[in-house]
Amino acid sequence: MNSLIKPLRLRDQIEIAIYR
C-alpha cells in the first residue's frame, strides 16, 4: 500500500540493528 513507508521501515530496522 505505502511504498514510501516500506523502504523507510526497512532502513529503520537495519539502523536499529546496527545501533543496538
C-alpha positions in Angstrom: 0.0 0.0 0.0 2.6 2.6 1.1 5.7 2.1 -1.0 7.3 5.1 0.7 6.8 3.6 4.2 8.1 0.2 3.2 11.7 1.2 2.4 11.7 3.7 5.3 10.7 1.0 7.8 13.2 -1.5 6.4 16.0 1.1 6.7 14.8 1.9 10.2 15.1 -1.7 11.3 18.5 -2.0 9.8 19.7 1.2 11.5 18.3 0.0 14.9 20.1 -3.4 14.5 23.4 -1.6 13.9 22.8 0.9 16.7 21.9 -2.0 19.1 
